[in-house]
Amino acid sequence: MTALEQIGLFIQLIAQGVARLAELSAALIIAIAVLQALGQVLRLAWRSSPAQEQSKEALRLTLGRWLAIALEFLLAADIVLTAIAPTWDDIGKLGAVALIRTALNYFLQKEIAAHAVKWGKAAEENVQG
C-alpha cells in the first residue's frame, strides 16, 4: 500500500468518525428534547389554566426546533460521508435529506412567525381589555 493510499484511508476513517459523532449528537439531542417535552407535557396535564393552549403550542414549537437542530447534525453526517466517496445513491440521499430539512425548517419558521403574531395580538388584547 502506498503512502497516498494510506493517507486516503486515514482521511476516510476520520470522516467516518466525524459522521458517527454527528449521528450520535443528533440522537442525544432528540433524546434530551423528548425527555424535556415529556416533562412539560406532564406538568401541563396536571394544571388547568387559560394559557394552557399557548403553553402547548410553545412546547410543540420548542420540540420542533430541537428536532430541526438534530436534523442539521444528520445532514452534516451525510455531507461528510458523501464528500469522501460519493456515489449517485449517496448524492440522492443527501439531496432528499437536504430537501426534507429545508421544508421542515421553512414550515417551522412560518408557524413560529404565525404564533408570534397570534400571541402578540392576544397580549395586546389582555393589556387593552
Backbone as XML, in Angstrom:
<?xml version="1.0"?>
<chain id="A" units="angstrom">
  <residue number="1" name="MET">
    <atom name="N" x="0.856" y="-1.175" z="0.000"/>
    <atom name="CA" x="0.000" y="0.000" z="0.000"/>
    <atom name="C" x="0.908" y="1.246" z="0.000"/>
  </residue>
  <residue number="2" name="THR">
    <atom name="N" x="0.588" y="2.159" z="-0.879"/>
    <atom name="CA" x="1.410" y="3.362" z="-0.988"/>
    <atom name="C" x="1.041" y="4.345" z="0.112"/>
  </residue>
  <residue number="3" name="ALA">
    <atom name="N" x="1.903" y="5.323" z="0.272"/>
    <atom name="CA" x="1.666" y="6.358" z="1.282"/>
    <atom name="C" x="0.401" y="7.141" z="0.955"/>
  </residue>
  <residue number="4" name="LEU">
    <atom name="N" x="0.158" y="7.382" z="-0.325"/>
    <atom name="CA" x="-1.038" y="8.115" z="-0.734"/>
    <atom name="C" x="-2.306" y="7.329" z="-0.409"/>
  </residue>
  <residue number="5" name="GLU">
    <atom name="N" x="-2.285" y="6.031" z="-0.612"/>
    <atom name="CA" x="-3.430" y="5.195" z="-0.264"/>
    <atom name="C" x="-3.655" y="5.158" z="1.244"/>
  </residue>
  <residue number="6" name="GLN">
    <atom name="N" x="-2.575" y="5.145" z="2.007"/>
    <atom name="CA" x="-2.688" y="5.161" z="3.462"/>
    <atom name="C" x="-3.300" y="6.475" z="3.952"/>
  </residue>
  <residue number="7" name="ILE">
    <atom name="N" x="-2.876" y="7.571" z="3.332"/>
    <atom name="CA" x="-3.446" y="8.878" z="3.693"/>
    <atom name="C" x="-4.943" y="8.901" z="3.362"/>
  </residue>
  <residue number="8" name="GLY">
    <atom name="N" x="-5.295" y="8.338" z="2.203"/>
    <atom name="CA" x="-6.706" y="8.279" z="1.812"/>
    <atom name="C" x="-7.533" y="7.469" z="2.799"/>
  </residue>
  <residue number="9" name="LEU">
    <atom name="N" x="-7.010" y="6.342" z="3.233"/>
    <atom name="CA" x="-7.719" y="5.526" z="4.229"/>
    <atom name="C" x="-7.842" y="6.254" z="5.563"/>
  </residue>
  <residue number="10" name="PHE">
    <atom name="N" x="-6.779" y="6.950" z="5.944"/>
    <atom name="CA" x="-6.807" y="7.717" z="7.195"/>
    <atom name="C" x="-7.874" y="8.809" z="7.133"/>
  </residue>
  <residue number="11" name="ILE">
    <atom name="N" x="-7.957" y="9.497" z="6.008"/>
    <atom name="CA" x="-8.970" y="10.553" z="5.838"/>
    <atom name="C" x="-10.373" y="9.949" z="5.892"/>
  </residue>
  <residue number="12" name="GLN">
    <atom name="N" x="-10.559" y="8.789" z="5.258"/>
    <atom name="CA" x="-11.869" y="8.132" z="5.306"/>
    <atom name="C" x="-12.246" y="7.739" z="6.728"/>
  </residue>
  <residue number="13" name="LEU">
    <atom name="N" x="-11.283" y="7.238" z="7.492"/>
    <atom name="CA" x="-11.558" y="6.873" z="8.890"/>
    <atom name="C" x="-11.943" y="8.093" z="9.715"/>
  </residue>
  <residue number="14" name="ILE">
    <atom name="N" x="-11.234" y="9.192" z="9.511"/>
    <atom name="CA" x="-11.558" y="10.421" z="10.240"/>
    <atom name="C" x="-12.958" y="10.902" z="9.858"/>
  </residue>
  <residue number="15" name="ALA">
    <atom name="N" x="-13.254" y="10.910" z="8.570"/>
    <atom name="CA" x="-14.569" y="11.357" z="8.107"/>
    <atom name="C" x="-15.675" y="10.471" z="8.668"/>
  </residue>
  <residue number="16" name="GLN">
    <atom name="N" x="-15.448" y="9.169" z="8.679"/>
    <atom name="CA" x="-16.452" y="8.269" z="9.234"/>
    <atom name="C" x="-16.634" y="8.505" z="10.734"/>
  </residue>
  <residue number="17" name="GLY">
    <atom name="N" x="-15.540" y="8.782" z="11.430"/>
    <atom name="CA" x="-15.639" y="9.090" z="12.856"/>
    <atom name="C" x="-16.423" y="10.368" z="13.107"/>
  </residue>
  <residue number="18" name="VAL">
    <atom name="N" x="-16.154" y="11.397" z="12.302"/>
    <atom name="CA" x="-16.879" y="12.666" z="12.434"/>
    <atom name="C" x="-18.367" y="12.444" z="12.135"/>
  </residue>
  <residue number="19" name="ALA">
    <atom name="N" x="-18.656" y="11.668" z="11.101"/>
    <atom name="CA" x="-20.055" y="11.390" z="10.744"/>
    <atom name="C" x="-20.760" y="10.639" z="11.868"/>
  </residue>
  <residue number="20" name="ARG">
    <atom name="N" x="-20.113" y="9.663" z="12.443"/>
    <atom name="CA" x="-20.722" y="8.906" z="13.549"/>
    <atom name="C" x="-20.952" y="9.800" z="14.766"/>
  </residue>
  <residue number="21" name="LEU">
    <atom name="N" x="-19.997" y="10.711" z="15.019"/>
    <atom name="CA" x="-20.158" y="11.656" z="16.128"/>
    <atom name="C" x="-21.365" y="12.566" z="15.886"/>
  </residue>
  <residue number="22" name="ALA">
    <atom name="N" x="-21.519" y="13.018" z="14.652"/>
    <atom name="CA" x="-22.676" y="13.864" z="14.315"/>
    <atom name="C" x="-23.979" y="13.086" z="14.475"/>
  </residue>
  <residue number="23" name="GLU">
    <atom name="N" x="-23.989" y="11.817" z="14.064"/>
    <atom name="CA" x="-25.193" y="10.997" z="14.224"/>
    <atom name="C" x="-25.506" y="10.744" z="15.699"/>
  </residue>
  <residue number="24" name="LEU">
    <atom name="N" x="-24.481" y="10.489" z="16.482"/>
    <atom name="CA" x="-24.681" y="10.302" z="17.918"/>
    <atom name="C" x="-25.201" y="11.588" z="18.562"/>
  </residue>
  <residue number="25" name="SER">
    <atom name="N" x="-24.659" y="12.721" z="18.131"/>
    <atom name="CA" x="-25.120" y="14.013" z="18.651"/>
    <atom name="C" x="-26.599" y="14.218" z="18.348"/>
  </residue>
  <residue number="26" name="ALA">
    <atom name="N" x="-27.005" y="13.877" z="17.138"/>
    <atom name="CA" x="-28.415" y="14.013" z="16.756"/>
    <atom name="C" x="-29.292" y="13.136" z="17.635"/>
  </residue>
  <residue number="27" name="ALA">
    <atom name="N" x="-28.863" y="11.913" z="17.871"/>
    <atom name="CA" x="-29.645" y="11.009" z="18.718"/>
    <atom name="C" x="-29.759" y="11.552" z="20.142"/>
  </residue>
  <residue number="28" name="LEU">
    <atom name="N" x="-28.666" y="12.095" z="20.668"/>
    <atom name="CA" x="-28.702" y="12.671" z="22.024"/>
    <atom name="C" x="-29.607" y="13.897" z="22.082"/>
  </residue>
  <residue number="29" name="ILE">
    <atom name="N" x="-29.539" y="14.740" z="21.065"/>
    <atom name="CA" x="-30.394" y="15.926" z="21.021"/>
    <atom name="C" x="-31.863" y="15.516" z="21.016"/>
  </residue>
  <residue number="30" name="ILE">
    <atom name="N" x="-32.194" y="14.525" z="20.205"/>
    <atom name="CA" x="-33.584" y="14.054" z="20.139"/>
    <atom name="C" x="-34.005" y="13.470" z="21.487"/>
  </residue>
  <residue number="31" name="ALA">
    <atom name="N" x="-33.146" y="12.672" z="22.100"/>
    <atom name="CA" x="-33.485" y="12.068" z="23.398"/>
    <atom name="C" x="-33.722" y="13.142" z="24.456"/>
  </residue>
  <residue number="32" name="ILE">
    <atom name="N" x="-32.848" y="14.127" z="24.519"/>
    <atom name="CA" x="-32.995" y="15.204" z="25.511"/>
    <atom name="C" x="-34.266" y="16.007" z="25.230"/>
  </residue>
  <residue number="33" name="ALA">
    <atom name="N" x="-34.521" y="16.309" z="23.961"/>
    <atom name="CA" x="-35.712" y="17.084" z="23.604"/>
    <atom name="C" x="-36.987" y="16.332" z="23.964"/>
  </residue>
  <residue number="34" name="VAL">
    <atom name="N" x="-36.995" y="15.037" z="23.714"/>
    <atom name="CA" x="-38.182" y="14.229" z="24.039"/>
    <atom name="C" x="-38.394" y="14.189" z="25.550"/>
  </residue>
  <residue number="35" name="LEU">
    <atom name="N" x="-37.333" y="13.991" z="26.306"/>
    <atom name="CA" x="-37.467" y="13.963" z="27.765"/>
    <atom name="C" x="-37.941" y="15.312" z="28.299"/>
  </residue>
  <residue number="36" name="GLN">
    <atom name="N" x="-37.386" y="16.393" z="27.769"/>
    <atom name="CA" x="-37.802" y="17.727" z="28.193"/>
    <atom name="C" x="-39.282" y="17.951" z="27.850"/>
  </residue>
  <residue number="37" name="ALA">
    <atom name="N" x="-39.678" y="17.581" z="26.639"/>
    <atom name="CA" x="-41.068" y="17.760" z="26.221"/>
    <atom name="C" x="-42.005" y="16.905" z="27.061"/>
  </residue>
  <residue number="38" name="LEU">
    <atom name="N" x="-41.599" y="15.690" z="27.354"/>
    <atom name="CA" x="-42.427" y="14.814" z="28.181"/>
    <atom name="C" x="-42.630" y="15.419" z="29.566"/>
  </residue>
  <residue number="39" name="GLY">
    <atom name="N" x="-41.592" y="15.963" z="30.147"/>
    <atom name="CA" x="-41.719" y="16.623" z="31.450"/>
    <atom name="C" x="-42.703" y="17.779" z="31.408"/>
  </residue>
  <residue number="40" name="GLN">
    <atom name="N" x="-42.628" y="18.567" z="30.337"/>
    <atom name="CA" x="-43.548" y="19.696" z="30.209"/>
    <atom name="C" x="-44.979" y="19.234" z="29.971"/>
  </residue>
  <residue number="41" name="VAL">
    <atom name="N" x="-45.142" y="18.162" z="29.203"/>
    <atom name="CA" x="-46.479" y="17.615" z="28.957"/>
    <atom name="C" x="-47.098" y="17.156" z="30.275"/>
  </residue>
  <residue number="42" name="LEU">
    <atom name="N" x="-46.317" y="16.478" z="31.091"/>
    <atom name="CA" x="-46.840" y="16.009" z="32.378"/>
    <atom name="C" x="-47.226" y="17.179" z="33.276"/>
  </residue>
  <residue number="43" name="ARG">
    <atom name="N" x="-46.410" y="18.238" z="33.271"/>
    <atom name="CA" x="-46.766" y="19.430" z="34.068"/>
    <atom name="C" x="-48.058" y="20.066" z="33.550"/>
  </residue>
  <residue number="44" name="LEU">
    <atom name="N" x="-48.198" y="20.134" z="32.233"/>
    <atom name="CA" x="-49.410" y="20.724" z="31.655"/>
    <atom name="C" x="-50.646" y="19.874" z="31.940"/>
  </residue>
  <residue number="45" name="ALA">
    <atom name="N" x="-50.469" y="18.569" z="31.995"/>
    <atom name="CA" x="-51.603" y="17.675" z="32.229"/>
    <atom name="C" x="-52.179" y="17.840" z="33.625"/>
  </residue>
  <residue number="46" name="TRP">
    <atom name="N" x="-51.367" y="18.260" z="34.577"/>
    <atom name="CA" x="-51.829" y="18.354" z="35.961"/>
    <atom name="C" x="-52.342" y="19.730" z="36.338"/>
  </residue>
  <residue number="47" name="ARG">
    <atom name="N" x="-52.212" y="20.685" z="35.427"/>
    <atom name="CA" x="-52.739" y="22.001" z="35.769"/>
    <atom name="C" x="-53.687" y="22.465" z="34.676"/>
  </residue>
  <residue number="48" name="SER">
    <atom name="N" x="-54.603" y="23.282" z="35.070"/>
    <atom name="CA" x="-55.566" y="23.805" z="34.112"/>
    <atom name="C" x="-55.530" y="25.321" z="34.190"/>
  </residue>
  <residue number="49" name="SER">
    <atom name="N" x="-55.267" y="25.929" z="33.047"/>
    <atom name="CA" x="-55.231" y="27.387" z="33.019"/>
    <atom name="C" x="-55.602" y="27.866" z="31.624"/>
  </residue>
  <residue number="50" name="PRO">
    <atom name="N" x="-56.008" y="29.131" z="31.534"/>
    <atom name="CA" x="-56.355" y="29.670" z="30.210"/>
    <atom name="C" x="-55.145" y="29.704" z="29.268"/>
  </residue>
  <residue number="51" name="ALA">
    <atom name="N" x="-53.952" y="29.798" z="29.815"/>
    <atom name="CA" x="-52.744" y="29.874" z="28.996"/>
    <atom name="C" x="-52.236" y="28.495" z="28.588"/>
  </residue>
  <residue number="52" name="GLN">
    <atom name="N" x="-53.002" y="27.439" z="28.909"/>
    <atom name="CA" x="-52.542" y="26.081" z="28.636"/>
    <atom name="C" x="-52.372" y="25.832" z="27.127"/>
  </residue>
  <residue number="53" name="GLU">
    <atom name="N" x="-53.287" y="26.345" z="26.321"/>
    <atom name="CA" x="-53.172" y="26.150" z="24.865"/>
    <atom name="C" x="-51.908" y="26.826" z="24.333"/>
  </residue>
  <residue number="54" name="GLN">
    <atom name="N" x="-51.627" y="27.994" z="24.831"/>
    <atom name="CA" x="-50.415" y="28.705" z="24.421"/>
    <atom name="C" x="-49.180" y="27.922" z="24.859"/>
  </residue>
  <residue number="55" name="SER">
    <atom name="N" x="-49.233" y="27.347" z="26.045"/>
    <atom name="CA" x="-48.112" y="26.543" z="26.534"/>
    <atom name="C" x="-47.913" y="25.296" z="25.678"/>
  </residue>
  <residue number="56" name="LYS">
    <atom name="N" x="-49.004" y="24.675" z="25.243"/>
    <atom name="CA" x="-48.902" y="23.500" z="24.375"/>
    <atom name="C" x="-48.261" y="23.864" z="23.040"/>
  </residue>
  <residue number="57" name="GLU">
    <atom name="N" x="-48.685" y="24.984" z="22.477"/>
    <atom name="CA" x="-48.111" y="25.419" z="21.203"/>
    <atom name="C" x="-46.632" y="25.752" z="21.359"/>
  </residue>
  <residue number="58" name="ALA">
    <atom name="N" x="-46.284" y="26.399" z="22.450"/>
    <atom name="CA" x="-44.881" y="26.726" z="22.701"/>
    <atom name="C" x="-44.056" y="25.455" z="22.852"/>
  </residue>
  <residue number="59" name="LEU">
    <atom name="N" x="-44.614" y="24.472" z="23.526"/>
    <atom name="CA" x="-43.937" y="23.182" z="23.691"/>
    <atom name="C" x="-43.718" y="22.511" z="22.346"/>
  </residue>
  <residue number="60" name="ARG">
    <atom name="N" x="-44.743" y="22.501" z="21.530"/>
    <atom name="CA" x="-44.642" y="21.872" z="20.209"/>
    <atom name="C" x="-43.592" y="22.565" z="19.348"/>
  </residue>
  <residue number="61" name="LEU">
    <atom name="N" x="-43.576" y="23.881" z="19.373"/>
    <atom name="CA" x="-42.593" y="24.624" z="18.589"/>
    <atom name="C" x="-41.181" y="24.421" z="19.114"/>
  </residue>
  <residue number="62" name="THR">
    <atom name="N" x="-41.026" y="24.348" z="20.422"/>
    <atom name="CA" x="-39.701" y="24.094" z="21.005"/>
    <atom name="C" x="-39.196" y="22.722" z="20.602"/>
  </residue>
  <residue number="63" name="LEU">
    <atom name="N" x="-40.063" y="21.724" z="20.689"/>
    <atom name="CA" x="-39.669" y="20.381" z="20.266"/>
    <atom name="C" x="-39.307" y="20.374" z="18.782"/>
  </residue>
  <residue number="64" name="GLY">
    <atom name="N" x="-40.072" y="21.075" z="17.989"/>
    <atom name="CA" x="-39.782" y="21.171" z="16.555"/>
    <atom name="C" x="-38.432" y="21.801" z="16.281"/>
  </residue>
  <residue number="65" name="ARG">
    <atom name="N" x="-38.092" y="22.823" z="17.059"/>
    <atom name="CA" x="-36.773" y="23.466" z="16.893"/>
    <atom name="C" x="-35.653" y="22.490" z="17.210"/>
  </residue>
  <residue number="66" name="TRP">
    <atom name="N" x="-35.800" y="21.736" z="18.296"/>
    <atom name="CA" x="-34.773" y="20.755" z="18.660"/>
    <atom name="C" x="-34.644" y="19.679" z="17.591"/>
  </residue>
  <residue number="67" name="LEU">
    <atom name="N" x="-35.775" y="19.239" z="17.054"/>
    <atom name="CA" x="-35.722" y="18.228" z="16.001"/>
    <atom name="C" x="-35.052" y="18.782" z="14.744"/>
  </residue>
  <residue number="68" name="ALA">
    <atom name="N" x="-35.283" y="20.045" z="14.447"/>
    <atom name="CA" x="-34.619" y="20.672" z="13.298"/>
    <atom name="C" x="-33.107" y="20.725" z="13.509"/>
  </residue>
  <residue number="69" name="ILE">
    <atom name="N" x="-32.680" y="21.005" z="14.734"/>
    <atom name="CA" x="-31.244" y="21.015" z="15.033"/>
    <atom name="C" x="-30.664" y="19.613" z="14.864"/>
  </residue>
  <residue number="70" name="ALA">
    <atom name="N" x="-31.375" y="18.609" z="15.355"/>
    <atom name="CA" x="-30.906" y="17.224" z="15.195"/>
    <atom name="C" x="-30.805" y="16.865" z="13.714"/>
  </residue>
  <residue number="71" name="LEU">
    <atom name="N" x="-31.756" y="17.327" z="12.937"/>
    <atom name="CA" x="-31.727" y="17.062" z="11.508"/>
    <atom name="C" x="-30.514" y="17.726" z="10.857"/>
  </residue>
  <residue number="72" name="GLU">
    <atom name="N" x="-30.121" y="18.887" z="11.353"/>
    <atom name="CA" x="-28.910" y="19.551" z="10.853"/>
    <atom name="C" x="-27.678" y="18.691" z="11.112"/>
  </residue>
  <residue number="73" name="PHE">
    <atom name="N" x="-27.608" y="18.079" z="12.290"/>
    <atom name="CA" x="-26.479" y="17.197" z="12.601"/>
    <atom name="C" x="-26.468" y="15.985" z="11.656"/>
  </residue>
  <residue number="74" name="LEU">
    <atom name="N" x="-27.648" y="15.426" z="11.395"/>
    <atom name="CA" x="-27.720" y="14.286" z="10.486"/>
    <atom name="C" x="-27.322" y="14.679" z="9.065"/>
  </residue>
  <residue number="75" name="LEU">
    <atom name="N" x="-27.716" y="15.873" z="8.664"/>
    <atom name="CA" x="-27.315" y="16.368" z="7.350"/>
    <atom name="C" x="-25.798" y="16.544" z="7.295"/>
  </residue>
  <residue number="76" name="ALA">
    <atom name="N" x="-25.217" y="17.048" z="8.373"/>
    <atom name="CA" x="-23.756" y="17.203" z="8.419"/>
    <atom name="C" x="-23.065" y="15.846" z="8.270"/>
  </residue>
  <residue number="77" name="ALA">
    <atom name="N" x="-23.590" y="14.833" z="8.935"/>
    <atom name="CA" x="-23.015" y="13.487" z="8.818"/>
    <atom name="C" x="-23.099" y="12.995" z="7.379"/>
  </residue>
  <residue number="78" name="ASP">
    <atom name="N" x="-24.238" y="13.210" z="6.747"/>
    <atom name="CA" x="-24.394" y="12.778" z="5.364"/>
    <atom name="C" x="-23.451" y="13.532" z="4.428"/>
  </residue>
  <residue number="79" name="ILE">
    <atom name="N" x="-23.262" y="14.813" z="4.673"/>
    <atom name="CA" x="-22.362" y="15.605" z="3.842"/>
    <atom name="C" x="-20.928" y="15.094" z="3.970"/>
  </residue>
  <residue number="80" name="VAL">
    <atom name="N" x="-20.497" y="14.825" z="5.198"/>
    <atom name="CA" x="-19.137" y="14.327" z="5.415"/>
    <atom name="C" x="-18.944" y="12.982" z="4.716"/>
  </residue>
  <residue number="81" name="LEU">
    <atom name="N" x="-19.901" y="12.085" z="4.877"/>
    <atom name="CA" x="-19.772" y="10.765" z="4.244"/>
    <atom name="C" x="-19.828" y="10.864" z="2.723"/>
  </residue>
  <residue number="82" name="THR">
    <atom name="N" x="-20.660" y="11.739" z="2.209"/>
    <atom name="CA" x="-20.779" y="11.897" z="0.763"/>
    <atom name="C" x="-19.525" y="12.553" z="0.187"/>
  </residue>
  <residue number="83" name="ALA">
    <atom name="N" x="-18.885" y="13.413" z="0.943"/>
    <atom name="CA" x="-17.706" y="14.128" z="0.454"/>
    <atom name="C" x="-16.506" y="13.206" z="0.245"/>
  </residue>
  <residue number="84" name="ILE">
    <atom name="N" x="-16.418" y="12.115" z="1.012"/>
    <atom name="CA" x="-15.223" y="11.269" z="0.906"/>
    <atom name="C" x="-15.314" y="10.252" z="-0.232"/>
  </residue>
  <residue number="85" name="ALA">
    <atom name="N" x="-16.469" y="9.757" z="-0.537"/>
    <atom name="CA" x="-16.614" y="8.769" z="-1.605"/>
    <atom name="C" x="-18.035" y="8.789" z="-2.139"/>
  </residue>
  <residue number="86" name="PRO">
    <atom name="N" x="-18.378" y="9.845" z="-2.874"/>
    <atom name="CA" x="-19.774" y="9.970" z="-3.299"/>
    <atom name="C" x="-20.156" y="8.974" z="-4.389"/>
  </residue>
  <residue number="87" name="THR">
    <atom name="N" x="-21.310" y="8.374" z="-4.184"/>
    <atom name="CA" x="-21.944" y="7.578" z="-5.238"/>
    <atom name="C" x="-23.236" y="8.314" z="-5.578"/>
  </residue>
  <residue number="88" name="TRP">
    <atom name="N" x="-23.845" y="7.952" z="-6.686"/>
    <atom name="CA" x="-25.107" y="8.600" z="-7.040"/>
    <atom name="C" x="-26.174" y="8.325" z="-5.995"/>
  </residue>
  <residue number="89" name="ASP">
    <atom name="N" x="-26.122" y="7.142" z="-5.388"/>
    <atom name="CA" x="-27.064" y="6.812" z="-4.318"/>
    <atom name="C" x="-26.855" y="7.742" z="-3.121"/>
  </residue>
  <residue number="90" name="ASP">
    <atom name="N" x="-25.590" y="7.966" z="-2.749"/>
    <atom name="CA" x="-25.280" y="8.867" z="-1.634"/>
    <atom name="C" x="-25.726" y="10.293" z="-1.932"/>
  </residue>
  <residue number="91" name="ILE">
    <atom name="N" x="-25.481" y="10.728" z="-3.157"/>
    <atom name="CA" x="-25.876" y="12.085" z="-3.533"/>
    <atom name="C" x="-27.396" y="12.223" z="-3.510"/>
  </residue>
  <residue number="92" name="GLY">
    <atom name="N" x="-28.092" y="11.198" z="-3.973"/>
    <atom name="CA" x="-29.562" y="11.219" z="-3.929"/>
    <atom name="C" x="-30.089" y="11.282" z="-2.509"/>
  </residue>
  <residue number="93" name="LYS">
    <atom name="N" x="-29.493" y="10.482" z="-1.623"/>
    <atom name="CA" x="-29.909" y="10.506" z="-0.215"/>
    <atom name="C" x="-29.634" y="11.869" z="0.402"/>
  </residue>
  <residue number="94" name="LEU">
    <atom name="N" x="-28.469" y="12.425" z="0.104"/>
    <atom name="CA" x="-28.128" y="13.750" z="0.627"/>
    <atom name="C" x="-29.119" y="14.797" z="0.138"/>
  </residue>
  <residue number="95" name="GLY">
    <atom name="N" x="-29.477" y="14.722" z="-1.138"/>
    <atom name="CA" x="-30.459" y="15.656" z="-1.689"/>
    <atom name="C" x="-31.815" y="15.518" z="-1.009"/>
  </residue>
  <residue number="96" name="ALA">
    <atom name="N" x="-32.230" y="14.278" z="-0.750"/>
    <atom name="CA" x="-33.519" y="14.052" z="-0.084"/>
    <atom name="C" x="-33.504" y="14.596" z="1.339"/>
  </residue>
  <residue number="97" name="VAL">
    <atom name="N" x="-32.420" y="14.332" z="2.065"/>
    <atom name="CA" x="-32.315" y="14.836" z="3.442"/>
    <atom name="C" x="-32.300" y="16.363" z="3.446"/>
  </residue>
  <residue number="98" name="ALA">
    <atom name="N" x="-31.546" y="16.951" z="2.530"/>
    <atom name="CA" x="-31.478" y="18.418" z="2.466"/>
    <atom name="C" x="-32.850" y="19.002" z="2.136"/>
  </residue>
  <residue number="99" name="LEU">
    <atom name="N" x="-33.567" y="18.367" z="1.242"/>
    <atom name="CA" x="-34.909" y="18.838" z="0.876"/>
    <atom name="C" x="-35.868" y="18.745" z="2.063"/>
  </residue>
  <residue number="100" name="ILE">
    <atom name="N" x="-35.840" y="17.625" z="2.752"/>
    <atom name="CA" x="-36.705" y="17.444" z="3.921"/>
    <atom name="C" x="-36.370" y="18.470" z="4.997"/>
  </residue>
  <residue number="101" name="ARG">
    <atom name="N" x="-35.075" y="18.647" z="5.282"/>
    <atom name="CA" x="-34.653" y="19.602" z="6.301"/>
    <atom name="C" x="-35.098" y="21.015" z="5.938"/>
  </residue>
  <residue number="102" name="THR">
    <atom name="N" x="-34.915" y="21.374" z="4.685"/>
    <atom name="CA" x="-35.306" y="22.711" z="4.245"/>
    <atom name="C" x="-36.815" y="22.914" z="4.381"/>
  </residue>
  <residue number="103" name="ALA">
    <atom name="N" x="-37.579" y="21.913" z="3.986"/>
    <atom name="CA" x="-39.044" y="22.012" z="4.101"/>
    <atom name="C" x="-39.473" y="22.103" z="5.562"/>
  </residue>
  <residue number="104" name="LEU">
    <atom name="N" x="-38.896" y="21.274" z="6.425"/>
    <atom name="CA" x="-39.236" y="21.322" z="7.848"/>
    <atom name="C" x="-38.912" y="22.682" z="8.450"/>
  </residue>
  <residue number="105" name="ASN">
    <atom name="N" x="-37.719" y="23.188" z="8.155"/>
    <atom name="CA" x="-37.333" y="24.493" z="8.702"/>
    <atom name="C" x="-38.226" y="25.609" z="8.167"/>
  </residue>
  <residue number="106" name="TYR">
    <atom name="N" x="-38.572" y="25.542" z="6.897"/>
    <atom name="CA" x="-39.434" y="26.567" z="6.302"/>
    <atom name="C" x="-40.791" y="26.609" z="7.007"/>
  </residue>
  <residue number="107" name="PHE">
    <atom name="N" x="-41.419" y="25.450" z="7.128"/>
    <atom name="CA" x="-42.740" y="25.413" z="7.751"/>
    <atom name="C" x="-42.676" y="25.707" z="9.245"/>
  </residue>
  <residue number="108" name="LEU">
    <atom name="N" x="-41.617" y="25.292" z="9.909"/>
    <atom name="CA" x="-41.454" y="25.616" z="11.321"/>
    <atom name="C" x="-41.327" y="27.120" z="11.514"/>
  </residue>
  <residue number="109" name="GLN">
    <atom name="N" x="-40.537" y="27.772" z="10.672"/>
    <atom name="CA" x="-40.385" y="29.225" z="10.776"/>
    <atom name="C" x="-41.702" y="29.945" z="10.494"/>
  </residue>
  <residue number="110" name="LYS">
    <atom name="N" x="-42.486" y="29.434" z="9.536"/>
    <atom name="CA" x="-43.803" y="30.025" z="9.268"/>
    <atom name="C" x="-44.708" y="29.898" z="10.488"/>
  </residue>
  <residue number="111" name="GLU">
    <atom name="N" x="-44.682" y="28.723" z="11.128"/>
    <atom name="CA" x="-45.509" y="28.526" z="12.326"/>
    <atom name="C" x="-45.061" y="29.436" z="13.456"/>
  </residue>
  <residue number="112" name="ILE">
    <atom name="N" x="-43.772" y="29.559" z="13.651"/>
    <atom name="CA" x="-43.247" y="30.423" z="14.710"/>
    <atom name="C" x="-43.692" y="31.857" z="14.473"/>
  </residue>
  <residue number="113" name="ALA">
    <atom name="N" x="-43.581" y="32.318" z="13.249"/>
    <atom name="CA" x="-43.995" y="33.686" z="12.930"/>
    <atom name="C" x="-45.497" y="33.867" z="13.138"/>
  </residue>
  <residue number="114" name="ALA">
    <atom name="N" x="-46.291" y="32.889" z="12.708"/>
    <atom name="CA" x="-47.748" y="32.979" z="12.877"/>
    <atom name="C" x="-48.135" y="33.001" z="14.350"/>
  </residue>
  <residue number="115" name="HIS">
    <atom name="N" x="-47.479" y="32.173" z="15.147"/>
    <atom name="CA" x="-47.800" y="32.148" z="16.578"/>
    <atom name="C" x="-47.308" y="33.401" z="17.286"/>
  </residue>
  <residue number="116" name="ALA">
    <atom name="N" x="-46.204" y="33.969" z="16.820"/>
    <atom name="CA" x="-45.720" y="35.217" z="17.409"/>
    <atom name="C" x="-46.738" y="36.331" z="17.170"/>
  </residue>
  <residue number="117" name="VAL">
    <atom name="N" x="-47.297" y="36.368" z="15.971"/>
    <atom name="CA" x="-48.326" y="37.367" z="15.666"/>
    <atom name="C" x="-49.564" y="37.109" z="16.520"/>
  </residue>
  <residue number="118" name="LYS">
    <atom name="N" x="-49.981" y="35.845" z="16.597"/>
    <atom name="CA" x="-51.175" y="35.476" z="17.375"/>
    <atom name="C" x="-50.983" y="35.823" z="18.844"/>
  </residue>
  <residue number="119" name="TRP">
    <atom name="N" x="-49.814" y="35.446" z="19.414"/>
    <atom name="CA" x="-49.558" y="35.709" z="20.821"/>
    <atom name="C" x="-49.416" y="37.204" z="21.071"/>
  </residue>
  <residue number="120" name="GLY">
    <atom name="N" x="-48.850" y="37.915" z="20.106"/>
    <atom name="CA" x="-48.726" y="39.370" z="20.252"/>
    <atom name="C" x="-50.091" y="40.031" z="20.318"/>
  </residue>
  <residue number="121" name="LYS">
    <atom name="N" x="-51.013" y="39.578" z="19.457"/>
    <atom name="CA" x="-52.382" y="40.119" z="19.463"/>
    <atom name="C" x="-53.086" y="39.764" z="20.769"/>
  </residue>
  <residue number="122" name="ALA">
    <atom name="N" x="-52.900" y="38.547" z="21.248"/>
    <atom name="CA" x="-53.532" y="38.124" z="22.499"/>
    <atom name="C" x="-53.008" y="38.958" z="23.658"/>
  </residue>
  <residue number="123" name="ALA">
    <atom name="N" x="-51.719" y="39.244" z="23.667"/>
    <atom name="CA" x="-51.136" y="40.047" z="24.736"/>
    <atom name="C" x="-51.670" y="41.474" z="24.681"/>
  </residue>
  <residue number="124" name="GLU">
    <atom name="N" x="-51.814" y="42.018" z="23.452"/>
    <atom name="CA" x="-52.360" y="43.377" z="23.306"/>
    <atom name="C" x="-53.803" y="43.426" z="23.814"/>
  </residue>
  <residue number="125" name="GLU">
    <atom name="N" x="-54.599" y="42.411" z="23.487"/>
    <atom name="CA" x="-55.993" y="42.367" z="23.936"/>
    <atom name="C" x="-56.069" y="42.296" z="25.453"/>
  </residue>
  <residue number="126" name="ASN">
    <atom name="N" x="-55.164" y="41.538" z="26.089"/>
    <atom name="CA" x="-55.164" y="41.447" z="27.552"/>
    <atom name="C" x="-54.802" y="42.771" z="28.173"/>
  </residue>
  <residue number="127" name="VAL">
    <atom name="N" x="-53.884" y="43.510" z="27.554"/>
    <atom name="CA" x="-53.495" y="44.822" z="28.095"/>
    <atom name="C" x="-54.630" y="45.813" z="27.911"/>
  </residue>
  <residue number="128" name="GLN">
    <atom name="N" x="-55.282" y="45.809" z="26.748"/>
    <atom name="CA" x="-56.343" y="46.747" z="26.464"/>
    <atom name="C" x="-57.634" y="46.393" z="27.190"/>
  </residue>
  <residue number="129" name="GLY">
    <atom name="N" x="-57.862" y="45.084" z="27.389"/>
    <atom name="CA" x="-59.130" y="44.616" z="27.980"/>
    <atom name="C" x="-59.100" y="44.624" z="29.425"/>
  </residue>
</chain>
